[in-house]
């Protein structure tokens, strides 16, 4: 790649990172104002789960059926479509006053994330054979920074300006990112010549099964947090500002450490790092039900953010390494759909369990499922050294995980 093309690729990547931040902000702003919506419009605790879960359900379908189009030369179109949907979802949220419209708005935002995120990850993962987890860690840090900034914006604006303005402000950020992205050139992932678009067939590979266990296990508690975190902290006596800041306190260590976590996964192997980190995160999750002091809860959340900075890039790198050549978008979409399905199930079930059995049961169940996923992934790994080597390691006598596409075939640029 010439110096000029390399500079263009860097510019495109930076624009992509900014757009990922905007998507995260737009999708997460609602989570710090859910209790305010509930108090104003008088819907039940189950409504919290329906609002949060609708985005996950739509995201499952988008990542399973739409994300694979990134493997057929449509990655940039998916990015712009995702940002456009984020704008629409925020505007619908701002103009809604019923539980039905809130569910619809959240579904549109879930669709925006499901369309945008797999395409972005496939572009970043396919840029070269080396430092896959490190690059995904950088992208993951930006995604998470956007995700935790949204609730901060919501918590800060809802008091002085009301419930509409947080959504409109975040929609404006998504619109600006879409306009900027239109004129940028982006690295193009390796194209698949296969007609197969849906990535379910990839589950025949044992390395993909292990990667899916990591991805799903790490994301399952997100459904609990999305549906209950505002309600849970409010019931513990926290203010709107502290609820918003709690997301930030999770995101700061994640954003600071995610790139380093990716480097660790590149060096030691993504599965090894992912399993250990997920087990620690599971213990953090289970502990929330035992704590009653909001500031202590936030302290544990910061610890979990640090651990997830190791786990998330490792899980994404394991998915990228398990994908067949030309199937990066399908693999990321498959993993993303599994994550969202787990999160949707958790977001629907968590409020009912919370109302019937309390916080202890909700977080203990979530932590226990994470530990089970880590255990099964470990058992599959120990059957052979299939998933032990770091991404990009040379072949072993036992077949390693499929390596990412070669740099030579992925360094073209498209407008």
N, C-alpha and C positions, 0 to 999 in steps of 0.2 A: 504494500500500500504506500502510495506517495505521501510526502509530508502534507501536501495540500488536502488530499483525501482523508488523511488521519485527523487533520484539524477539523474538517467538516464532520467526521464521525464523532469526535469529542463534543463539538457544538450540539450535534443532534442528541447525544447521550445526555448532556446537561439539560437540554430542553425536555427530554423524556423524564428525567428525574423531577423537574419542576412540575410537570403535568401529573406525575404520580402523587406528588404532595397535594395538588389541588383535588384529585380524586379522593384521597384519604380524608381531607377536610370536609368535602361535600357529603361523604357517606357517614361521617361520625358525629357531625354537629348535633344530630337529634338525640344522642345518648345522654347528654347532660340536661336535656329539657323534657325528657319523657315524663317525669313525675309532675312537672308543671302542666304539660298537656293533659295528663290524667286528672289533676286537681281542677283544671278549668273546664274540661269537657265531660267529666264525670263518667269515665268508662272504667271497667273492672280491671283487676290485676291481670286477668287473662288477656285483656287488650294489649298490655305491655308485650306479652309474648307474641301476639299476632302481628303487631307492628314490627318488632325486631325480626321475627321469623319470616315474614313475607319477603324481605330483602334476600334472605338466605335461600329460600326456595327458588325464587327467580334466578338468583345467581348460579344455583346448581344447573339449571337448564342452559343458561348462557354459556357457562364454562364447558359443559359437556358437548353442546351442539354447535355453538358459534365460535368458541376459541380455536378449534382446529383449522379454521380458515386462515389463521396466521401462518400455517405451513404452506399455503398456496398463494403467497404474494399479497395478502391483504392485511398485513400487520398494521400498517399506518392507518388504513381506513378504520380498523377496529379501535385504534387509539382515539381518533377524532370522534367516532360514534359514541364511545364511552363518555368522553367529556361533554358532548352535547346532551346525552341523557342525564348526566349529573346536573346540568343547568335546569333541564325540564323538571327533574325530581324535586329540586330545591324550590322552584317556583310553585309547584303543586302543593308542597308542604306549607309554604307561606300563605297560600290562599285557602287552606282547608280548615274545616271546623267540625268534622265528624270522624269517627273511628274508621269508617269505610274509606274515606279519602286519605287518611293517614296511612292506612295499610297500602293503598294504591301508590302513594308517593314513595313510601319505603321500598315498594317493589321496583319502581322505576330506578331508584338509586342503586338497589341491588343489581339490576340489569346493567347499569353503567359500570359498576365495579367488575362484574362478570365478563363484560366485553373487553374492558381495558386491561385488566391486570395480567391475564395469561399472555396476551400479545406483548406487553412490556417485558415480562420475564423471559419469554422465548427469545426476544431480541437480545437481551443482555446475556443470557446463557449461551447463545450461539456465536458470540463475537469472536471467541478464540477457544483453543483447547485448554489453556492454562488459567489459573486463578478464577475458576468458575464460581466457587463458593464466596470468594472475596467480593466479586462484582455483584453477585446476588445479595450479599450482605449489605453492600452499599445501597442497592435499590431497596432492600427491605427496611433499612434504617430510614430512608426517605419516606417510604410508604407509611411506616409507623409514626414518623414525625408528623405527617399530615393527619393520621388517624387520631393522635392525641391532641393535636392543635384544634381540631374541630370542636370537641367538648369544651375546651378552654374558651374559645370564641363564644360558644353557646352560653356557657355559664356567666361570662362577662357581660354579654349584650342583653340577655333575656330580662334582667332586672330593670335597667334603665329604659330599654327600647321596646320590650314586649317580645312575644313569641315569633313574630314574622321575620324580624330583621336578621337574626342569626342565619336563617336559611338563605335569605337574599344576598347577604354578604358572601357566603361560601359559594353560591351560584355564580356570582360575579368573578370569583377566582377561577372557577372551572371554565367560564367563558373566555377569560383572558388567556388561559393555558391553551385552549383549543385554537384560538386565533394565531397564537405564536407557533404552534406545532404545524399548522398548515404549510407554512413557508420553509420548514426545516427538512433537511435530508437525514434519514435515519439508516443505520446498518440494517441490512436485510437478512433475516434468518435463512438457513439452507432450505430450499423448497423441496417438498415431497412430490414425487411423481405418482404416488399411489392414489387411487380413487377413495380409499378408506379415509374417512374424516374423523369419526368418533374414536376416542382413544381407549375404549373398554378392552379391546384385544390386547393392549399392553399389559393387562393384569395377568396374562399367562406367564409373564416373566417373574421369577421369584424376587429379583432385585427391585422390581416395581412394587410388588406386594410389600416389601420391607419399607420402601420409600413412602408408600401410601399410609402405612401404620404410623410412621413418624409425622407425616403431614396432618393426618386426621387427629391423632392424639394431641398434638400441639394446639390445634384449633378448636377442639371441642369446648374448652372452658370459655372461649370467646362468646359463644351463644349464651352462656350463663351470665357473663359480664354485661353483654349488650342488653339483655332483658331485665336484669336485676341490679346492676351496680349502682345506678342512681337511687333506686328504691332502698337498696340494702344500706348504703351509706347514709341516706336521709333518715332511715329508721334508727341508725346508730347515733344520730344527732349532728350529722355533718351539714354544712351550708351548701348552697349552689356553687359558690366559689371554690370550696374545698373539693366538691365532686369534680368540677372541671380540672382543678389542679392535680387531682389524683391521677387522671389520665396523663397529664404532663409528667408527673413523677415516675410513671411507668415508662414513658417514652424517652425521657432524657438518657437514662443509662442504656436503653436499647439502641438509640441513635448513635451514641458515642462508641458503643462496643460492637455493633453488628459487623462492621468491616473486619475488626480483629477476630470476631467469632468465625467469620468466613475463612480467614487465613488459617485459623486453627483447624477447621474442617478440611481444608485443602491439605494440610500437613499430616493430620492424624487419621483422616477418613471421615466422611460425613455421617455414616451410620454410627460409628463409635461415639463421636461427639454428640450426635442427636439423641441417642438412647440415654446417655448419662445425664444430659441437660434436661431431657423430658422427665426423668425420674425426680430430679430435684424440683422442677417446676410443679410436678404433681403434689409434692409435699407442701409447697407454698400454697397451692390452690386449696388443699384440704384444711389448711390452718385458718383460713378466713372465717369459717364458721365458729371458731373458738374464741375469736377476738371481738371485743366490744368497744374498744377505744379507737376512734377514727384515725388519729395520727399514727397509732401503731399499725393499723391496717395499711395505711399509705406507706409506711416503712417496709412492710413485707412486700407490698406491691413493687417497690423500687428494687428489692432483691430479685423478685420474679422477672422484672424487666431485664436485669443483668443476665440472668440465666437464659431467658428467651433469646437474647442477642447471640448466644452460642447455638441454641437449638434451631431457630428458624432458618438461618442461612444453610445450616447443615441439612435440614430437611429438604429445602428447595434444591440444593446441589445434588442430593441423592435422587430426586426426581429427574433432574436434568441428565444425570449420568445414566439413569436407567432407560431413558428414551432412546428409541431407535433413531438412526440418522433420518433427518427430515420430519421427525415427529415431535419436535420440541413443543410446539403449540398444543398439540393433542395431549402430550404428557402433562404439561402444566395445567391445561384445562381439566384433565381427569383428576389430578390431585386437588385442584381448586374446587371442583364439584364435590369431591368427597369431603373436603373440609367444610364446605357450606352446608352439606347435608347433615353432617354431625352437629354443626352449630345451630342449624334450624331445629333439629330434634331437641337439642338442649334448651333453646330459647322458648320453645313451646312448652316443654315439660317443667322447666325450672320455676316459673311463677307458681304453678300449682303445688309443686313440692314445697316451695318456700312458704306458701300460705298454710299448708297442712302440717308440715313437719319442722319448718324453721330453717335458718341459714346453715346450721350444722349439717343437716342431711344433704342439702343441695351441694355444698362444696365438698363434702366427703365423697359423695357419689362421683362428682366430676374428677376429683383427684384419683379415685380408685380406678376409673376407666383409663385415665392416662397411664397409670402404672401397669395395667393389663396390656395396653398397646406396646409399652416399652418392653415388657417381658416377652410377648410374642415375637416382636421384631428381633430381640436377642436370640431367641430359640431358632428362628429361621436363619439368622446370620451364622450361628455356631454350626449349622449343618455342613457348611463348607466356607472357604475364604472368599465366597462370591462377592460379598459387599464390603470386605475389609479394607482394600486399598483406597488411598485418597483418589479424588477425581483427577484424571490425567496420568495416573501411575501406569507404568509399562505392563504389558500382559503377563499373567501368571499361568502356571500349569493348569489351574482351574480357571474357567472363563471369568474375567472380571465384569463389572458393570459396563454396559455399552458406553463408550466415550462420546463426548459431545462432538458435533460436526467439525470437520477440519477447518482451519483458518482460511485456507485457500479458497474454499467454496462459499465463505460467508462474509467476505470483506467487500462485496459489492455495495453500492449505494443506490437508493431509490428516492425519488422525490415524493 
